[in-house]
Amino acid sequence: MRFAAGVVMPGRPGDAAATLLCAQAFPAMPTNDDVLFAAMMLWGYGVILAVLILFGDKLVRAR
């Protein structure tokens, strides 16, 4: 669990800032798509966290 949190947590502040400043970070994206961007980022981190919780221990010990 600590391994999964250590992989996922460092990226969260950067994505939170990118979501807050979505119009400046991604000027080509329509301004009302920032909610969709935030949802996709949250979903992506959830998938990464779930995979690392389920299989991360096996990946670390395999070496």
N, CA, C and O atoms as a Tripos MOL2 file, in Angstrom:
@<TRIPOS>MOLECULE
protein
  252   251    63     0     0
PROTEIN
NO_CHARGES

@<TRIPOS>ATOM
      1 N           0.8250   -1.1960    0.0000 N.3       1 MET1
      2 CA          0.0000    0.0000    0.0000 C.3       1 MET1
      3 C           0.8690    1.2600    0.0000 C.2       1 MET1
      4 O           0.5550    2.2430   -0.6710 O.2       1 MET1
      5 N           1.9640    1.2150    0.7600 N.am      2 ARG2
      6 CA          2.8370    2.3880    0.8070 C.3       2 ARG2
      7 C           3.4990    2.6340   -0.5440 C.2       2 ARG2
      8 O           3.6920    3.7780   -0.9550 O.2       2 ARG2
      9 N           3.8420    1.5480   -1.2270 N.am      3 PHE3
     10 CA          4.4350    1.6740   -2.5550 C.3       3 PHE3
     11 C           3.4600    2.3550   -3.5170 C.2       3 PHE3
     12 O           3.8460    3.2510   -4.2670 O.2       3 PHE3
     13 N           2.2090    1.9310   -3.4930 N.am      4 ALA4
     14 CA          1.1900    2.5080   -4.3770 C.3       4 ALA4
     15 C           0.9880    3.9850   -4.0770 C.2       4 ALA4
     16 O           0.9120    4.8060   -4.9920 O.2       4 ALA4
     17 N           0.9020    4.3200   -2.8050 N.am      5 ALA5
     18 CA          0.7240    5.7230   -2.4330 C.3       5 ALA5
     19 C           1.9510    6.5460   -2.8230 C.2       5 ALA5
     20 O           1.8200    7.6990   -3.2330 O.2       5 ALA5
     21 N           3.1330    5.9630   -2.6980 N.am      6 GLY6
     22 CA          4.3560    6.6670   -3.0640 C.3       6 GLY6
     23 C           4.4660    6.9400   -4.5540 C.2       6 GLY6
     24 O           5.1110    7.9040   -4.9680 O.2       6 GLY6
     25 N           3.8470    6.1060   -5.3500 N.am      7 VAL7
     26 CA          3.8690    6.3170   -6.7990 C.3       7 VAL7
     27 C           2.8070    7.3350   -7.2040 C.2       7 VAL7
     28 O           3.0600    8.1990   -8.0440 O.2       7 VAL7
     29 N           1.6240    7.2350   -6.6120 N.am      8 VAL8
     30 CA          0.4870    8.0520   -7.0390 C.3       8 VAL8
     31 C           0.5170    9.4560   -6.4420 C.2       8 VAL8
     32 O           0.2130   10.4180   -7.1460 O.2       8 VAL8
     33 N           0.8660    9.5990   -5.2000 N.am      9 MET9
     34 CA          0.7060   10.8840   -4.5110 C.3       9 MET9
     35 C           1.5680   12.0280   -5.0570 C.2       9 MET9
     36 O           1.0890   13.1620   -5.0540 O.2       9 MET9
     37 N           2.7870   11.8160   -5.5190 N.am     10 PRO10
     38 CA          3.5510   12.9650   -6.0240 C.3      10 PRO10
     39 C           2.9260   13.6690   -7.2320 C.2      10 PRO10
     40 O           3.1390   14.8670   -7.4190 O.2      10 PRO10
     41 N           2.1660   12.9520   -8.0440 N.am     11 GLY11
     42 CA          1.5670   13.5650   -9.2170 C.3      11 GLY11
     43 C           0.2900   14.3360   -8.9470 C.2      11 GLY11
     44 O          -0.1240   15.1500   -9.7710 O.2      11 GLY11
     45 N          -0.3320   14.0980   -7.8250 N.am     12 ARG12
     46 CA         -1.6180   14.7220   -7.5290 C.3      12 ARG12
     47 C          -1.5480   16.2490   -7.4230 C.2      12 ARG12
     48 O          -2.4130   16.9150   -7.9920 O.2      12 ARG12
     49 N          -0.5770   16.8360   -6.7340 N.am     13 PRO13
     50 CA         -0.5530   18.3150   -6.6690 C.3      13 PRO13
     51 C          -0.3870   18.9740   -8.0410 C.2      13 PRO13
     52 O          -0.9950   20.0090   -8.3120 O.2      13 PRO13
     53 N           0.4270   18.3770   -8.8940 N.am     14 GLY14
     54 CA          0.5930   18.9390  -10.2360 C.3      14 GLY14
     55 C          -0.6780   18.8670  -11.0530 C.2      14 GLY14
     56 O          -0.9990   19.7990  -11.7900 O.2      14 GLY14
     57 N          -1.4000   17.7730  -10.9310 N.am     15 ASP15
     58 CA         -2.6610   17.6500  -11.6610 C.3      15 ASP15
     59 C          -3.7360   18.5540  -11.0770 C.2      15 ASP15
     60 O          -4.5850   19.0630  -11.8090 O.2      15 ASP15
     61 N          -3.7060   18.7560   -9.7760 N.am     16 ALA16
     62 CA         -4.6580   19.6930   -9.1690 C.3      16 ALA16
     63 C          -4.4010   21.1080   -9.6840 C.2      16 ALA16
     64 O          -5.3420   21.8390   -9.9930 O.2      16 ALA16
     65 N          -3.1350   21.4930   -9.7770 N.am     17 ALA17
     66 CA         -2.8100   22.8220  -10.3050 C.3      17 ALA17
     67 C          -3.1790   22.9260  -11.7800 C.2      17 ALA17
     68 O          -3.6740   23.9630  -12.2240 O.2      17 ALA17
     69 N          -2.9410   21.8570  -12.5450 N.am     18 ALA18
     70 CA         -3.3010   21.8830  -13.9680 C.3      18 ALA18
     71 C          -4.8070   21.9840  -14.1510 C.2      18 ALA18
     72 O          -5.2780   22.6170  -15.0950 O.2      18 ALA18
     73 N          -5.5680   21.3600  -13.2480 N.am     19 THR19
     74 CA         -7.0200   21.4490  -13.3250 C.3      19 THR19
     75 C          -7.5020   22.8420  -12.9720 C.2      19 THR19
     76 O          -8.4060   23.3700  -13.6200 O.2      19 THR19
     77 N          -6.9100   23.4400  -11.9560 N.am     20 LEU20
     78 CA         -7.3080   24.7930  -11.5590 C.3      20 LEU20
     79 C          -6.9470   25.8170  -12.6290 C.2      20 LEU20
     80 O          -7.6860   26.7760  -12.8560 O.2      20 LEU20
     81 N          -5.8250   25.6100  -13.2730 N.am     21 LEU21
     82 CA         -5.3550   26.5460  -14.2950 C.3      21 LEU21
     83 C          -5.5030   25.9310  -15.6870 C.2      21 LEU21
     84 O          -4.6380   26.1020  -16.5470 O.2      21 LEU21
     85 N          -6.5920   25.2240  -15.8940 N.am     22 CYS22
     86 CA         -6.7860   24.4530  -17.1250 C.3      22 CYS22
     87 C          -6.7390   25.3450  -18.3710 C.2      22 CYS22
     88 O          -6.1560   24.9600  -19.3840 O.2      22 CYS22
     89 N          -7.3340   26.5020  -18.3030 N.am     23 ALA23
     90 CA         -7.3670   27.3800  -19.4730 C.3      23 ALA23
     91 C          -5.9720   27.8720  -19.8520 C.2      23 ALA23
     92 O          -5.6680   28.0290  -21.0340 O.2      23 ALA23
     93 N          -5.1270   28.1150  -18.8560 N.am     24 GLN24
     94 CA         -3.7630   28.5640  -19.1460 C.3      24 GLN24
     95 C          -2.8590   27.3990  -19.5390 C.2      24 GLN24
     96 O          -1.9900   27.5480  -20.3980 O.2      24 GLN24
     97 N          -3.0620   26.2330  -18.9090 N.am     25 ALA25
     98 CA         -2.2020   25.0870  -19.1920 C.3      25 ALA25
     99 C          -2.5260   24.4460  -20.5410 C.2      25 ALA25
    100 O          -1.6360   23.9750  -21.2490 O.2      25 ALA25
    101 N          -3.8190   24.4380  -20.8820 N.am     26 PHE26
    102 CA         -4.2630   23.8230  -22.1310 C.3      26 PHE26
    103 C          -5.1390   24.8140  -22.8890 C.2      26 PHE26
    104 O          -6.3630   24.6840  -22.8690 O.2      26 PHE26
    105 N          -4.5410   25.8050  -23.5610 N.am     27 PRO27
    106 CA         -5.3470   26.8550  -24.1970 C.3      27 PRO27
    107 C          -6.2140   26.3690  -25.3610 C.2      27 PRO27
    108 O          -7.2020   27.0220  -25.6980 O.2      27 PRO27
    109 N          -5.8690   25.2460  -25.9770 N.am     28 ALA28
    110 CA         -6.6600   24.7560  -27.1060 C.3      28 ALA28
    111 C          -7.9230   24.0200  -26.6570 C.2      28 ALA28
    112 O          -8.8320   23.8050  -27.4580 O.2      28 ALA28
    113 N          -7.9820   23.6340  -25.3850 N.am     29 MET29
    114 CA         -9.1420   22.9020  -24.8890 C.3      29 MET29
    115 C         -10.2590   23.8810  -24.5330 C.2      29 MET29
    116 O          -9.9940   24.9190  -23.9260 O.2      29 MET29
    117 N         -11.4920   23.5720  -24.8960 N.am     30 PRO30
    118 CA        -12.6070   24.4530  -24.5240 C.3      30 PRO30
    119 C         -12.6970   24.6210  -23.0060 C.2      30 PRO30
    120 O         -12.4060   23.6910  -22.2540 O.2      30 PRO30
    121 N         -13.0940   25.7920  -22.5710 N.am     31 THR31
    122 CA        -13.0670   26.1030  -21.1310 C.3      31 THR31
    123 C         -14.0440   25.2670  -20.3170 C.2      31 THR31
    124 O         -13.8210   25.0520  -19.1250 O.2      31 THR31
    125 N         -15.1130   24.7930  -20.9300 N.am     32 ASN32
    126 CA        -16.0640   24.0050  -20.1480 C.3      32 ASN32
    127 C         -15.6620   22.5350  -20.0370 C.2      32 ASN32
    128 O         -16.3610   21.7560  -19.3890 O.2      32 ASN32
    129 N         -14.5570   22.1470  -20.6520 N.am     33 ASP33
    130 CA        -14.0830   20.7670  -20.5640 C.3      33 ASP33
    131 C         -13.1710   20.5390  -19.3700 C.2      33 ASP33
    132 O         -12.6410   19.4380  -19.2210 O.2      33 ASP33
    133 N         -12.9650   21.5360  -18.5130 N.am     34 ASP34
    134 CA        -12.0950   21.3460  -17.3640 C.3      34 ASP34
    135 C         -12.6610   20.3280  -16.3780 C.2      34 ASP34
    136 O         -11.8990   19.6360  -15.7020 O.2      34 ASP34
    137 N         -13.9700   20.2280  -16.2870 N.am     35 VAL35
    138 CA        -14.5810   19.2370  -15.4080 C.3      35 VAL35
    139 C         -14.3170   17.8270  -15.9440 C.2      35 VAL35
    140 O         -14.0260   16.9120  -15.1730 O.2      35 VAL35
    141 N         -14.4160   17.6560  -17.2410 N.am     36 LEU36
    142 CA        -14.1170   16.3670  -17.8600 C.3      36 LEU36
    143 C         -12.6490   16.0110  -17.6630 C.2      36 LEU36
    144 O         -12.3250   14.8580  -17.3760 O.2      36 LEU36
    145 N         -11.7690   16.9780  -17.8130 N.am     37 PHE37
    146 CA        -10.3440   16.7540  -17.5920 C.3      37 PHE37
    147 C         -10.0870   16.3020  -16.1570 C.2      37 PHE37
    148 O          -9.3390   15.3510  -15.9300 O.2      37 PHE37
    149 N         -10.6980   16.9750  -15.1980 N.am     38 ALA38
    150 CA        -10.5130   16.6020  -13.7930 C.3      38 ALA38
    151 C         -11.0400   15.1980  -13.5270 C.2      38 ALA38
    152 O         -10.4050   14.4280  -12.8080 O.2      38 ALA38
    153 N         -12.1820   14.8590  -14.0930 N.am     39 ALA39
    154 CA        -12.7460   13.5260  -13.8950 C.3      39 ALA39
    155 C         -11.8530   12.4510  -14.5040 C.2      39 ALA39
    156 O         -11.6620   11.3880  -13.9140 O.2      39 ALA39
    157 N         -11.3100   12.7270  -15.6800 N.am     40 MET40
    158 CA        -10.4250   11.7530  -16.3200 C.3      40 MET40
    159 C          -9.1350   11.5680  -15.5230 C.2      40 MET40
    160 O          -8.6320   10.4500  -15.4160 O.2      40 MET40
    161 N          -8.6030   12.6350  -14.9710 N.am     41 MET41
    162 CA         -7.3930   12.5270  -14.1630 C.3      41 MET41
    163 C          -7.6660   11.7330  -12.8880 C.2      41 MET41
    164 O          -6.8590   10.8890  -12.4990 O.2      41 MET41
    165 N          -8.7910   11.9970  -12.2400 N.am     42 LEU42
    166 CA         -9.1400   11.2590  -11.0310 C.3      42 LEU42
    167 C          -9.3460    9.7790  -11.3450 C.2      42 LEU42
    168 O          -8.8930    8.9180  -10.5910 O.2      42 LEU42
    169 N         -10.0290    9.4760  -12.4560 N.am     43 TRP43
    170 CA        -10.2440    8.0960  -12.8610 C.3      43 TRP43
    171 C          -8.9000    7.4190  -13.1530 C.2      43 TRP43
    172 O          -8.6730    6.2790  -12.7470 O.2      43 TRP43
    173 N          -8.0330    8.1140  -13.8450 N.am     44 GLY44
    174 CA         -6.7260    7.5490  -14.1680 C.3      44 GLY44
    175 C          -5.9060    7.2300  -12.9330 C.2      44 GLY44
    176 O          -5.3010    6.1620  -12.8460 O.2      44 GLY44
    177 N          -5.8810    8.1420  -11.9810 N.am     45 TYR45
    178 CA         -5.1540    7.8750  -10.7490 C.3      45 TYR45
    179 C          -5.8050    6.7580   -9.9540 C.2      45 TYR45
    180 O          -5.1100    6.0010   -9.2760 O.2      45 TYR45
    181 N          -7.1180    6.6380  -10.0220 N.am     46 GLY46
    182 CA         -7.7900    5.5290   -9.3530 C.3      46 GLY46
    183 C          -7.3950    4.1890   -9.9420 C.2      46 GLY46
    184 O          -7.1780    3.2220   -9.2120 O.2      46 GLY46
    185 N          -7.3020    4.1310  -11.2720 N.am     47 VAL47
    186 CA         -6.8820    2.8910  -11.9390 C.3      47 VAL47
    187 C          -5.4340    2.5630  -11.5840 C.2      47 VAL47
    188 O          -5.1150    1.4130  -11.2800 O.2      47 VAL47
    189 N          -4.5680    3.5520  -11.6220 N.am     48 ILE48
    190 CA         -3.1640    3.3230  -11.2670 C.3      48 ILE48
    191 C          -3.0510    2.8430   -9.8300 C.2      48 ILE48
    192 O          -2.3170    1.8960   -9.5480 O.2      48 ILE48
    193 N          -3.7660    3.4830   -8.9250 N.am     49 LEU49
    194 CA         -3.7180    3.0960   -7.5190 C.3      49 LEU49
    195 C          -4.2600    1.6890   -7.3220 C.2      49 LEU49
    196 O          -3.6680    0.9060   -6.5790 O.2      49 LEU49
    197 N          -5.3670    1.3490   -7.9680 N.am     50 ALA50
    198 CA         -5.9380    0.0090   -7.8270 C.3      50 ALA50
    199 C          -4.9820   -1.0620   -8.3480 C.2      50 ALA50
    200 O          -4.8020   -2.0990   -7.7080 O.2      50 ALA50
    201 N          -4.3710   -0.8160   -9.5030 N.am     51 VAL51
    202 CA         -3.4310   -1.7960  -10.0640 C.3      51 VAL51
    203 C          -2.2230   -1.9590   -9.1560 C.2      51 VAL51
    204 O          -1.7540   -3.0760   -8.9400 O.2      51 VAL51
    205 N          -1.7190   -0.8590   -8.6250 N.am     52 LEU52
    206 CA         -0.5480   -0.9630   -7.7520 C.3      52 LEU52
    207 C          -0.8890   -1.6230   -6.4280 C.2      52 LEU52
    208 O          -0.0600   -2.3420   -5.8720 O.2      52 LEU52
    209 N          -2.0810   -1.3980   -5.9130 N.am     53 ILE53
    210 CA         -2.4720   -2.0630   -4.6740 C.3      53 ILE53
    211 C          -2.6210   -3.5650   -4.9180 C.2      53 ILE53
    212 O          -2.1980   -4.3770   -4.0950 O.2      53 ILE53
    213 N          -3.2190   -3.9290   -6.0460 N.am     54 LEU54
    214 CA         -3.4480   -5.3440   -6.3250 C.3      54 LEU54
    215 C          -2.1800   -6.0810   -6.7570 C.2      54 LEU54
    216 O          -1.9580   -7.2180   -6.3420 O.2      54 LEU54
    217 N          -1.3490   -5.4500   -7.5820 N.am     55 PHE55
    218 CA         -0.2160   -6.1510   -8.1740 C.3      55 PHE55
    219 C           1.1390   -5.5310   -7.8510 C.2      55 PHE55
    220 O           2.1660   -6.0950   -8.2280 O.2      55 PHE55
    221 N           1.1750   -4.4070   -7.1770 N.am     56 GLY56
    222 CA          2.4400   -3.7180   -6.9170 C.3      56 GLY56
    223 C           3.3980   -4.5180   -6.0670 C.2      56 GLY56
    224 O           4.6060   -4.4950   -6.3030 O.2      56 GLY56
    225 N           2.8710   -5.2320   -5.0740 N.am     57 ASP57
    226 CA          3.7350   -6.0300   -4.2100 C.3      57 ASP57
    227 C           4.4270   -7.1300   -5.0060 C.2      57 ASP57
    228 O           5.5970   -7.4280   -4.7650 O.2      57 ASP57
    229 N           3.7180   -7.7310   -5.9470 N.am     58 LYS58
    230 CA          4.3060   -8.7750   -6.7860 C.3      58 LYS58
    231 C           5.3720   -8.1880   -7.7090 C.2      58 LYS58
    232 O           6.3850   -8.8340   -7.9810 O.2      58 LYS58
    233 N           5.1500   -6.9820   -8.1840 N.am     59 LEU59
    234 CA          6.1290   -6.3510   -9.0570 C.3      59 LEU59
    235 C           7.4020   -6.0050   -8.3200 C.2      59 LEU59
    236 O           8.4950   -6.1620   -8.8630 O.2      59 LEU59
    237 N           7.2810   -5.5400   -7.1000 N.am     60 VAL60
    238 CA          8.4490   -5.1320   -6.3230 C.3      60 VAL60
    239 C           9.2410   -6.3610   -5.9040 C.2      60 VAL60
    240 O          10.4710   -6.3350   -5.9570 O.2      60 VAL60
    241 N           8.5860   -7.4260   -5.4920 N.am     61 ARG61
    242 CA          9.2750   -8.6180   -5.0190 C.3      61 ARG61
    243 C           9.7730   -9.5180   -6.1330 C.2      61 ARG61
    244 O          10.5510  -10.4370   -5.8780 O.2      61 ARG61
    245 N           9.3450   -9.2780   -7.3540 N.am     62 ALA62
    246 CA          9.7600  -10.1330   -8.4670 C.3      62 ALA62
    247 C          11.2400   -9.9550   -8.7940 C.2      62 ALA62
    248 O          11.8440  -10.8400   -9.4010 O.2      62 ALA62
    249 N          11.8090   -8.8780   -8.4210 N.am     63 ARG63
    250 CA         13.2300   -8.6210   -8.7460 C.3      63 ARG63
    251 C          14.1130   -9.0800   -7.6780 C.2      63 ARG63
    252 O          15.3320   -8.9450   -7.7830 O.2      63 ARG63
@<TRIPOS>BOND
     1     1     2 1
     2     2     3 1
     3     3     4 2
     4     3     5 am
     5     5     6 1
     6     6     7 1
     7     7     8 2
     8     7     9 am
     9     9    10 1
    10    10    11 1
    11    11    12 2
    12    11    13 am
    13    13    14 1
    14    14    15 1
    15    15    16 2
    16    15    17 am
    17    17    18 1
    18    18    19 1
    19    19    20 2
    20    19    21 am
    21    21    22 1
    22    22    23 1
    23    23    24 2
    24    23    25 am
    25    25    26 1
    26    26    27 1
    27    27    28 2
    28    27    29 am
    29    29    30 1
    30    30    31 1
    31    31    32 2
    32    31    33 am
    33    33    34 1
    34    34    35 1
    35    35    36 2
    36    35    37 am
    37    37    38 1
    38    38    39 1
    39    39    40 2
    40    39    41 am
    41    41    42 1
    42    42    43 1
    43    43    44 2
    44    43    45 am
    45    45    46 1
    46    46    47 1
    47    47    48 2
    48    47    49 am
    49    49    50 1
    50    50    51 1
    51    51    52 2
    52    51    53 am
    53    53    54 1
    54    54    55 1
    55    55    56 2
    56    55    57 am
    57    57    58 1
    58    58    59 1
    59    59    60 2
    60    59    61 am
    61    61    62 1
    62    62    63 1
    63    63    64 2
    64    63    65 am
    65    65    66 1
    66    66    67 1
    67    67    68 2
    68    67    69 am
    69    69    70 1
    70    70    71 1
    71    71    72 2
    72    71    73 am
    73    73    74 1
    74    74    75 1
    75    75    76 2
    76    75    77 am
    77    77    78 1
    78    78    79 1
    79    79    80 2
    80    79    81 am
    81    81    82 1
    82    82    83 1
    83    83    84 2
    84    83    85 am
    85    85    86 1
    86    86    87 1
    87    87    88 2
    88    87    89 am
    89    89    90 1
    90    90    91 1
    91    91    92 2
    92    91    93 am
    93    93    94 1
    94    94    95 1
    95    95    96 2
    96    95    97 am
    97    97    98 1
    98    98    99 1
    99    99   100 2
   100    99   101 am
   101   101   102 1
   102   102   103 1
   103   103   104 2
   104   103   105 am
   105   105   106 1
   106   106   107 1
   107   107   108 2
   108   107   109 am
   109   109   110 1
   110   110   111 1
   111   111   112 2
   112   111   113 am
   113   113   114 1
   114   114   115 1
   115   115   116 2
   116   115   117 am
   117   117   118 1
   118   118   119 1
   119   119   120 2
   120   119   121 am
   121   121   122 1
   122   122   123 1
   123   123   124 2
   124   123   125 am
   125   125   126 1
   126   126   127 1
   127   127   128 2
   128   127   129 am
   129   129   130 1
   130   130   131 1
   131   131   132 2
   132   131   133 am
   133   133   134 1
   134   134   135 1
   135   135   136 2
   136   135   137 am
   137   137   138 1
   138   138   139 1
   139   139   140 2
   140   139   141 am
   141   141   142 1
   142   142   143 1
   143   143   144 2
   144   143   145 am
   145   145   146 1
   146   146   147 1
   147   147   148 2
   148   147   149 am
   149   149   150 1
   150   150   151 1
   151   151   152 2
   152   151   153 am
   153   153   154 1
   154   154   155 1
   155   155   156 2
   156   155   157 am
   157   157   158 1
   158   158   159 1
   159   159   160 2
   160   159   161 am
   161   161   162 1
   162   162   163 1
   163   163   164 2
   164   163   165 am
   165   165   166 1
   166   166   167 1
   167   167   168 2
   168   167   169 am
   169   169   170 1
   170   170   171 1
   171   171   172 2
   172   171   173 am
   173   173   174 1
   174   174   175 1
   175   175   176 2
   176   175   177 am
   177   177   178 1
   178   178   179 1
   179   179   180 2
   180   179   181 am
   181   181   182 1
   182   182   183 1
   183   183   184 2
   184   183   185 am
   185   185   186 1
   186   186   187 1
   187   187   188 2
   188   187   189 am
   189   189   190 1
   190   190   191 1
   191   191   192 2
   192   191   193 am
   193   193   194 1
   194   194   195 1
   195   195   196 2
   196   195   197 am
   197   197   198 1
   198   198   199 1
   199   199   200 2
   200   199   201 am
   201   201   202 1
   202   202   203 1
   203   203   204 2
   204   203   205 am
   205   205   206 1
   206   206   207 1
   207   207   208 2
   208   207   209 am
   209   209   210 1
   210   210   211 1
   211   211   212 2
   212   211   213 am
   213   213   214 1
   214   214   215 1
   215   215   216 2
   216   215   217 am
   217   217   218 1
   218   218   219 1
   219   219   220 2
   220   219   221 am
   221   221   222 1
   222   222   223 1
   223   223   224 2
   224   223   225 am
   225   225   226 1
   226   226   227 1
   227   227   228 2
   228   227   229 am
   229   229   230 1
   230   230   231 1
   231   231   232 2
   232   231   233 am
   233   233   234 1
   234   234   235 1
   235   235   236 2
   236   235   237 am
   237   237   238 1
   238   238   239 1
   239   239   240 2
   240   239   241 am
   241   241   242 1
   242   242   243 1
   243   243   244 2
   244   243   245 am
   245   245   246 1
   246   246   247 1
   247   247   248 2
   248   247   249 am
   249   249   250 1
   250   250   251 1
   251   251   252 2
@<TRIPOS>SUBSTRUCTURE
     1 MET1         2 RESIDUE 1 A MET
     2 ARG2         6 RESIDUE 1 A ARG
     3 PHE3        10 RESIDUE 1 A PHE
     4 ALA4        14 RESIDUE 1 A ALA
     5 ALA5        18 RESIDUE 1 A ALA
     6 GLY6        22 RESIDUE 1 A GLY
     7 VAL7        26 RESIDUE 1 A VAL
     8 VAL8        30 RESIDUE 1 A VAL
     9 MET9        34 RESIDUE 1 A MET
    10 PRO10       38 RESIDUE 1 A PRO
    11 GLY11       42 RESIDUE 1 A GLY
    12 ARG12       46 RESIDUE 1 A ARG
    13 PRO13       50 RESIDUE 1 A PRO
    14 GLY14       54 RESIDUE 1 A GLY
    15 ASP15       58 RESIDUE 1 A ASP
    16 ALA16       62 RESIDUE 1 A ALA
    17 ALA17       66 RESIDUE 1 A ALA
    18 ALA18       70 RESIDUE 1 A ALA
    19 THR19       74 RESIDUE 1 A THR
    20 LEU20       78 RESIDUE 1 A LEU
    21 LEU21       82 RESIDUE 1 A LEU
    22 CYS22       86 RESIDUE 1 A CYS
    23 ALA23       90 RESIDUE 1 A ALA
    24 GLN24       94 RESIDUE 1 A GLN
    25 ALA25       98 RESIDUE 1 A ALA
    26 PHE26      102 RESIDUE 1 A PHE
    27 PRO27      106 RESIDUE 1 A PRO
    28 ALA28      110 RESIDUE 1 A ALA
    29 MET29      114 RESIDUE 1 A MET
    30 PRO30      118 RESIDUE 1 A PRO
    31 THR31      122 RESIDUE 1 A THR
    32 ASN32      126 RESIDUE 1 A ASN
    33 ASP33      130 RESIDUE 1 A ASP
    34 ASP34      134 RESIDUE 1 A ASP
    35 VAL35      138 RESIDUE 1 A VAL
    36 LEU36      142 RESIDUE 1 A LEU
    37 PHE37      146 RESIDUE 1 A PHE
    38 ALA38      150 RESIDUE 1 A ALA
    39 ALA39      154 RESIDUE 1 A ALA
    40 MET40      158 RESIDUE 1 A MET
    41 MET41      162 RESIDUE 1 A MET
    42 LEU42      166 RESIDUE 1 A LEU
    43 TRP43      170 RESIDUE 1 A TRP
    44 GLY44      174 RESIDUE 1 A GLY
    45 TYR45      178 RESIDUE 1 A TYR
    46 GLY46      182 RESIDUE 1 A GLY
    47 VAL47      186 RESIDUE 1 A VAL
    48 ILE48      190 RESIDUE 1 A ILE
    49 LEU49      194 RESIDUE 1 A LEU
    50 ALA50      198 RESIDUE 1 A ALA
    51 VAL51      202 RESIDUE 1 A VAL
    52 LEU52      206 RESIDUE 1 A LEU
    53 ILE53      210 RESIDUE 1 A ILE
    54 LEU54      214 RESIDUE 1 A LEU
    55 PHE55      218 RESIDUE 1 A PHE
    56 GLY56      222 RESIDUE 1 A GLY
    57 ASP57      226 RESIDUE 1 A ASP
    58 LYS58      230 RESIDUE 1 A LYS
    59 LEU59      234 RESIDUE 1 A LEU
    60 VAL60      238 RESIDUE 1 A VAL
    61 ARG61      242 RESIDUE 1 A ARG
    62 ALA62      246 RESIDUE 1 A ALA
    63 ARG63      250 RESIDUE 1 A ARG
